[in-house]
Amino acid sequence: MSDLILNVHAGPVARPRAAPTGNRKHQRFLQRRRAQRRGLRRQPEPSRGSPSADSGSAEAAAPPSGAADAAVAIDCEMVGTGPGGRRSALARCSIVGRGGEVLYDRYVRPAAPVVDFRTRWSGIRRHHMARAVPFVTARKEILRILAGKLVVGHAVYNDFKALKYFHPQALTRDTSKMPLLNRKGGFPEDATVSLKRLAKALLHKDIQVGKSGHSSVEDARTTMELYKVVEVEWEQHLLLAPKQE
């Protein structure tokens, strides 16, 4: 018995495991660092609906090619203000979508008194001003719709001038300055052809008829239809020779 007791106590005495140095937060930090170095830490998966890592931020932020899906057409009607009614002022604005759906159509009350309603062309009459919105209000609403979109119009810079606005040239398509459209309609490429004549030649329809004045909704829809006639060819032309627009 005594020998057994001696043999037990003669062996090496096991030392208690040393407590880890540092607090638990520091230990977790070290473990994460080691895991990162070994490449074992999982990357967070992208949330549903967010751009994937493979897509790249530049691709995710890039607008659609040609912005064709976001295209709108605009047409404005003017009245005369100032001495002799010679100063043009916005009195109605219509915006339609790619399929001709009306996105905006409101009468606009100019800041200055209307001297000449130009009804024969504008279709605007005095009673329309009773339910018109102030120019400042209308301008904010219109620019909100146009922002970031491809805007089609016929002599569209006159519309922009009435709005006191400059739309990016890269997102502007003026059907009065498309030689390809003129050529398809049988007109000289360098001529400025009216919307009415282009509609008759290419769409086989009559617009701006009668004495009640123009309809800005009809004109905007017609402009969009004309653009779509040459859209593919014209957009390819701009891609190959963008400075020749």
C-alpha positions as CSV (number, residue, x, y, z in Angstrom):
1,M,0.0,0.0,0.0
2,S,2.8,2.4,0.9
3,D,4.6,1.7,-2.4
4,L,1.4,2.5,-4.3
5,I,1.0,5.7,-2.6
6,L,4.6,6.6,-3.3
7,N,4.2,5.8,-7.0
8,V,1.2,8.0,-7.3
9,H,2.8,11.0,-5.8
10,A,6.1,10.5,-7.6
11,G,4.6,11.1,-11.1
12,P,4.5,14.6,-12.7
13,V,1.9,16.9,-11.2
14,A,-0.5,18.2,-13.8
15,R,-0.6,22.0,-13.8
16,P,-3.9,23.9,-14.2
17,R,-4.4,25.4,-17.7
18,A,-3.4,29.0,-17.7
19,A,-6.3,31.4,-18.1
20,P,-6.3,33.2,-21.4
21,T,-4.8,36.6,-21.3
22,G,-6.9,39.6,-22.2
23,N,-10.6,40.0,-22.1
24,R,-13.2,38.1,-24.1
25,K,-13.7,40.9,-26.6
26,H,-10.1,40.9,-27.5
27,Q,-10.0,37.1,-27.9
28,R,-13.0,37.3,-30.3
29,F,-11.2,40.0,-32.3
30,L,-8.1,37.8,-32.6
31,Q,-10.2,34.8,-33.7
32,R,-11.8,36.9,-36.4
33,R,-8.4,38.1,-37.6
34,R,-7.1,34.6,-37.9
35,A,-10.3,33.5,-39.7
36,Q,-9.9,36.4,-42.2
37,R,-6.4,35.4,-42.9
38,R,-7.4,31.8,-43.6
39,G,-10.2,33.1,-45.8
40,L,-12.8,31.3,-43.7
41,R,-15.0,34.2,-42.9
42,R,-18.2,34.3,-45.0
43,Q,-19.0,37.4,-46.9
44,P,-22.5,38.8,-46.3
45,E,-24.9,37.8,-49.0
46,P,-26.5,40.7,-50.9
47,S,-30.0,41.6,-49.8
48,R,-32.8,40.8,-52.2
49,G,-33.3,43.5,-54.8
50,S,-29.8,45.0,-54.3
51,P,-27.1,44.9,-57.0
52,S,-25.0,41.7,-56.8
53,A,-21.3,41.9,-56.3
54,D,-20.8,40.5,-59.9
55,S,-22.8,43.3,-61.5
56,G,-20.5,46.1,-60.3
57,S,-21.6,49.5,-59.1
58,A,-21.0,51.2,-62.4
59,E,-23.3,48.8,-64.2
60,A,-26.0,49.1,-61.6
61,A,-25.9,52.9,-61.8
62,A,-25.8,53.1,-65.6
63,P,-29.1,54.2,-67.3
64,P,-30.8,52.0,-69.9
65,S,-29.2,52.2,-73.4
66,G,-30.7,55.1,-75.2
67,A,-33.1,55.7,-72.3
68,A,-35.8,54.4,-74.8
69,D,-38.0,53.0,-72.1
70,A,-38.1,56.3,-70.4
71,A,-38.9,58.4,-73.5
72,V,-41.6,61.1,-73.3
73,A,-42.9,63.5,-75.9
74,I,-43.7,67.1,-75.0
75,D,-45.7,69.9,-76.8
76,C,-46.5,73.4,-75.5
77,E,-49.0,76.0,-76.6
78,M,-48.2,79.7,-76.2
79,V,-50.1,82.9,-75.7
80,G,-48.8,86.5,-76.2
81,T,-47.9,88.8,-73.4
82,G,-46.2,92.2,-73.2
83,P,-46.5,95.0,-75.7
84,G,-48.6,93.9,-78.6
85,G,-48.7,90.4,-77.3
86,R,-45.4,89.7,-79.0
87,R,-43.7,87.9,-76.1
88,S,-44.6,84.2,-76.0
89,A,-45.6,82.7,-72.7
90,L,-46.5,79.1,-71.8
91,A,-50.3,78.5,-71.5
92,R,-50.6,74.8,-71.9
93,C,-48.2,71.8,-71.6
94,S,-48.9,68.2,-72.5
95,I,-46.5,65.3,-72.0
96,V,-47.2,61.8,-73.2
97,G,-45.4,58.5,-72.7
98,R,-44.0,56.1,-75.2
99,G,-47.4,54.5,-75.9
100,G,-49.2,57.9,-76.2
101,E,-50.6,57.8,-72.6
102,V,-51.1,61.3,-71.2
103,L,-48.7,61.9,-68.3
104,Y,-49.4,65.6,-68.0
105,D,-51.8,68.0,-69.5
106,R,-52.6,71.3,-67.8
107,Y,-53.4,74.9,-68.7
108,V,-50.8,77.3,-67.3
109,R,-51.4,80.9,-66.2
110,P,-48.5,83.2,-67.3
111,A,-47.0,85.6,-64.8
112,A,-47.8,88.6,-67.0
113,P,-51.3,89.5,-68.3
114,V,-52.3,87.7,-71.5
115,V,-52.6,90.2,-74.4
116,D,-53.2,87.8,-77.3
117,F,-54.6,84.3,-76.7
118,R,-53.5,83.3,-80.3
119,T,-56.5,81.0,-80.3
120,R,-56.3,80.1,-84.0
121,W,-53.0,78.3,-83.3
122,S,-52.9,77.7,-79.5
123,G,-56.5,76.7,-79.0
124,I,-56.4,78.7,-75.7
125,R,-59.3,80.9,-74.7
126,R,-59.9,83.2,-71.9
127,H,-62.0,80.8,-69.9
128,H,-59.1,78.3,-69.8
129,M,-57.2,80.7,-67.6
130,A,-59.8,80.4,-64.9
131,R,-58.6,76.8,-64.0
132,A,-55.0,77.3,-65.0
133,V,-52.1,76.7,-62.6
134,P,-49.5,79.4,-62.0
135,F,-46.4,79.1,-64.2
136,V,-44.1,78.5,-61.2
137,T,-46.2,75.6,-60.0
138,A,-46.5,74.1,-63.5
139,R,-42.8,74.4,-64.2
140,K,-41.9,72.4,-61.1
141,E,-44.4,69.6,-62.0
142,I,-43.2,69.4,-65.6
143,L,-39.5,69.4,-64.8
144,R,-40.0,66.6,-62.3
145,I,-41.5,64.5,-65.1
146,L,-38.7,65.3,-67.6
147,A,-35.8,64.7,-65.3
148,G,-33.5,61.9,-66.5
149,K,-35.8,61.1,-69.4
150,L,-35.3,61.1,-73.2
151,V,-37.5,64.0,-74.3
152,V,-38.9,64.1,-77.8
153,G,-40.4,67.2,-79.4
154,H,-40.9,69.1,-82.7
155,A,-38.8,72.3,-82.5
156,V,-38.6,71.2,-78.9
157,Y,-36.2,74.1,-78.0
158,N,-39.1,76.5,-78.3
159,D,-40.9,74.4,-75.6
160,F,-37.8,74.5,-73.4
161,K,-37.5,78.2,-73.9
162,A,-41.1,78.7,-72.7
163,L,-40.3,76.6,-69.7
164,K,-37.0,78.6,-69.1
165,Y,-35.2,75.3,-69.0
166,F,-32.3,73.5,-70.7
167,H,-32.6,69.7,-71.1
168,P,-29.4,67.7,-71.6
169,Q,-28.7,67.5,-75.3
170,A,-27.8,63.8,-75.1
171,L,-31.4,63.2,-73.9
172,T,-33.1,65.4,-76.4
173,R,-34.6,64.3,-79.7
174,D,-36.0,67.0,-82.0
175,T,-38.1,65.7,-84.9
176,S,-37.7,69.0,-86.8
177,K,-33.9,68.3,-87.0
178,M,-33.8,64.7,-88.2
179,P,-32.6,64.4,-91.8
180,L,-33.5,60.7,-91.8
181,L,-37.1,61.6,-91.0
182,N,-37.2,64.2,-93.8
183,R,-35.7,61.7,-96.2
184,K,-38.3,59.0,-95.4
185,G,-41.1,61.7,-95.9
186,G,-39.7,62.8,-99.3
187,F,-38.5,66.2,-98.1
188,P,-35.0,67.7,-98.4
189,E,-32.8,66.6,-95.6
190,D,-31.7,70.1,-94.6
191,A,-35.3,71.5,-94.6
192,T,-37.4,72.4,-91.5
193,V,-40.6,70.6,-92.2
194,S,-43.8,71.2,-90.1
195,L,-45.2,68.6,-87.8
196,K,-48.4,68.6,-89.9
197,R,-46.6,67.8,-93.2
198,L,-44.5,65.1,-91.6
199,A,-47.6,63.5,-90.0
200,K,-49.4,63.5,-93.4
201,A,-46.4,62.0,-95.3
202,L,-45.3,59.4,-92.8
203,L,-48.3,58.6,-90.6
204,H,-51.0,59.3,-93.2
205,K,-53.0,61.3,-90.8
206,D,-54.3,64.9,-90.6
207,I,-53.6,67.0,-87.5
208,Q,-54.1,70.7,-86.7
209,V,-57.2,70.9,-88.8
210,G,-60.2,73.2,-88.2
211,K,-60.3,76.7,-86.6
212,S,-60.3,75.6,-83.0
213,G,-56.6,75.6,-82.7
214,H,-53.9,72.9,-82.0
215,S,-54.2,70.2,-79.5
216,S,-51.0,69.8,-77.6
217,V,-51.9,66.2,-76.6
218,E,-52.4,65.3,-80.3
219,D,-49.2,67.1,-81.3
220,A,-47.1,65.3,-78.6
221,R,-48.5,61.9,-79.6
222,T,-47.8,62.6,-83.2
223,T,-44.2,63.6,-82.4
224,M,-43.6,60.4,-80.5
225,E,-45.1,58.3,-83.4
226,L,-42.7,60.1,-85.8
227,Y,-39.7,59.4,-83.6
228,K,-40.5,55.7,-83.4
229,V,-40.6,55.5,-87.2
230,V,-36.8,56.2,-87.3
231,E,-35.8,55.4,-83.7
232,V,-33.6,52.4,-84.4
233,E,-31.7,53.9,-87.3
234,W,-31.5,57.4,-85.7
235,E,-30.1,56.0,-82.4
236,Q,-27.5,54.0,-84.3
237,H,-26.5,57.1,-86.2
238,L,-26.0,59.0,-82.9
239,L,-23.9,56.2,-81.5
240,L,-21.6,56.2,-84.6
241,A,-21.5,60.0,-85.0
242,P,-22.7,61.6,-81.7
243,K,-21.3,65.0,-82.6
244,Q,-23.4,65.2,-85.7
245,E,-26.7,65.4,-83.9
